[in-house]
Amino acid sequence: MRLFSFTVLVITLVGCESKNSLTGHWHYHPVDKGHSYVQNVDFISDTTFTYNDQSPRWEGHLGSLDQKGQTMYWGGECIMGDWMYRIISRNKIEVFDRREKVLLGVLTRKPSCSPPDDLFLESRFAIELPVFKDGLPDIGPLALVHDITVGPLKEEFSSVYPGGIQVALGDIIVNPENTSRFFLFDLQREVKVREADRPKLRVLVYLDQNTPLEVLEPVLKHYAGRKEHLYFAGITSSATGAQMSYRKENVCELLEKLIGDKR
């Protein structure tokens, strides 16, 4: 009887520990209204986590967690956080500045969130990626990929950038007819890598699935003769949920198709 009681106690304690574990995927919502972006946090273990303030292709900032003192610290070269936290419920945590004791934001648990779901959390764009039945699972090192985003903006930014569909080189919204911006964009990426690696640089296009291809005409004209291929981002379904997928498209063939469709 004593053995049975001890076994029940152990199972109960293990169950409570598992239930209260922070391990998993969370979204961080800042309280500062001037910073409306949502970041995400992945608790890896009882002592480590990553704070992700970039695309899911970025590894994020590694952080350390002290559950006894309820503190979190993460940092990078230019950005860092020194936090206290308070568990409100199994799915909600309040985060405070450790020194000033002011509320910074709220963490909410998002167990079913996939990498594509997180992709535009911090973006001004409201992008719905197309579904690729077949595609590449990856396109290589992040340092050799620079991205162009084409599509509509989130509602809160539409008054700042009127005109519907927008084009961004990296995180800068530009007039696509201004070809000098494209030259500068390419140059800024090239100078960051070794000369031997410059031919390996790839352009990744995040094109909203409801945005007509003709919006890409200035982009295609710029890269025709400069790059043989562009890469397009999409999603593909799997047993574990949506995952990122990529297609390699010939620039000249896309441009010819676009011009032919306009005739």
Disulfide bonds with the S-S distance in Angstrom:
none
